[in-house]
């Protein structure tokens, strides 16, 4: 069976990390398989959201230390670019990406989850960036994304201490959006994806783009960008469907993604 499983349920794609023998440890071949699954996602215009999750005890328990250990500076730079590129790809996808964190999300696994738009965690999840305990730091965006999500002070504490925290602590510091019982995790993820999918998919994608711009711009620049994206939506059929349906007091509005 493949180490990366992909399926489609309605307008939602599901990627499942299935390399249970080593807790879904990230290596070059595994990253390539994830990218191959993302190729399918990006080619499907009927998808309005993507869920990523793991099997067994782990979401992704970290990077493959054995593959990394003997590399020199030049080689590890190339290796690091694989994970960094994957995470940037997830972060900039047109559709929302939901991480359903079923178990261990450590090191490179948490870095991947940080690149997702929304994080739901099982009550059994364990999260952390413990790289400093190995004499290194994150190499795929962890030091950049974690402070933006939970604040610089808290991010420094977790990274400097190589802390591994439980799901409730992760919720309390804003690292995850919600904690649910393990048996309810996937239902919660699909319910959220379905809720998102009922809204205008072009508008949701535009909102994702505008929010991303806010992290690299001043408020003045961000508001100008938002106005530009907002105005572009008035050239879509979905805008007429959505606003027209509201004016006609329609209860169920079906968008056409165009």
HELIX and SHEET records of a PDB file:
HELIX    1   1 UNK A   20  UNK A   22  5                                   3    
HELIX    2   2 UNK A   28  UNK A   42  1                                  15    
HELIX    3   3 UNK A   65  UNK A   68  1                                   4    
HELIX    4   4 UNK A   73  UNK A   91  1                                  19    
HELIX    5   5 UNK A  108  UNK A  114  1                                   7    
HELIX    6   6 UNK A  131  UNK A  134  5                                   4    
HELIX    7   7 UNK A  142  UNK A  150  1                                   9    
HELIX    8   8 UNK A  152  UNK A  160  1                                   9    
HELIX    9   9 UNK A  167  UNK A  172  1                                   6    
HELIX   10  10 UNK A  182  UNK A  184  5                                   3    
HELIX   11  11 UNK A  185  UNK A  197  1                                  13    
HELIX   12  12 UNK A  201  UNK A  214  1                                  14    
HELIX   13  13 UNK A  219  UNK A  232  1                                  14    
HELIX   14  14 UNK A  233  UNK A  235  5                                   3    
HELIX   15  15 UNK A  237  UNK A  247  1                                  11    
SHEET    1   A 6 UNK A   4  UNK A   9  0                                        
SHEET    2   A 6 UNK A  12  UNK A  17 -1                                        
SHEET    3   A 6 UNK A  49  UNK A  54  1                                        
SHEET    4   A 6 UNK A  96  UNK A 101  1                                        
SHEET    5   A 6 UNK A 118  UNK A 122  1                                        
SHEET    6   A 6 UNK A 178  UNK A 180  1                                        
SHEET    1   B 4 UNK A  58  UNK A  60  0                                        
SHEET    2   B 4 UNK A 104  UNK A 106  1                                        
SHEET    3   B 4 UNK A 126  UNK A 128  1                                        
SHEET    4   B 4 UNK A 164  UNK A 166 -1                                        
END                                                                             
